[in-house]
Amino acid sequence: MADEIIKEGILSFTTKKTSFNIIVLKTVNSTNFYTKELAKNNAPHETLVIADHQTEGRGRLGREFFSPEGSGIYMSILLKPDKIVLPPSLLTVGAGVAVCRVLNSISKSPATIKWVNDIFLHKKKVCGILAESTSNPDKGTISNIIVGIGLNVNTPDNVFPGKLNKIAGSVFPENITRNEITAKIINEFQQIYNADNPQDLIDEYKNYSCVLGKKIHFTKSGKAFSGTAVDINDEGNLIVALDTGETLILKSGEISLGSENFTD
Ligand code: BTN
């Protein structure tokens, strides 16, 4: 199946009333970088930048996001906080839920989310989300939010370099192009950030979570902690019952699971 990313191809699957301004690039350093530059030049709300290949794809915590050509979806969505209904702090959660809905509609295996934003399918990470914002220096308010989504669609396992080889995987969907998958993600995400029901969103996110009830480990301010992930609060923070008996609210960072099994 021809699988070139094309603006008209994406638009043919988006909901009819979509107002997305879509920019398709063959190669870019990072769609998040590119979109931030566009934002500085007053690009409108709902600008979507999507690339076939990134030379400097970025993940959270300064990591690289491996982005080979021809096989993934690397996209950034520019949103203006005053034009969305969902609290901006829940956009990462919203994007994760949007991707899980789409993966569950095109894949036989269930998609799960490892807090906060890693999406797993058949025990491999297939998607990462990096939300960034720019502020208005005069007012000290957030002026733009850039939600970056990287999804490995058809990247063969043996292409992932080094340690990634054990962790990363692809969706390998049947009979669906990257254009249609992209449109489906946009459709779901748009519906999520235009809706006024954050509690339903958190509940759905919790249903996809592969960490709740599990033993986890993490470091915070250089100190190692162990405990059980017991809940996700209204702000998308992880509530951890520490082995010491205390409760800790984790707002950011990275956790590792006590076991390697991400799906059950
Ligand atoms: C992570 O796994 O830590 C987040 C990865 C986010 C990757 C996407 S790909 C599109 C956008 N551009 C980037 O440079 N990063 C995000």
Residues whose N, C-alpha, C, O or C-beta is under 5 A from the ligand:
A	BS01	BTN	S30 T31 N32 E56 G57 R58 G59 R60 F65 Y74 M75 G128 I129 L130 G148 I149 G150
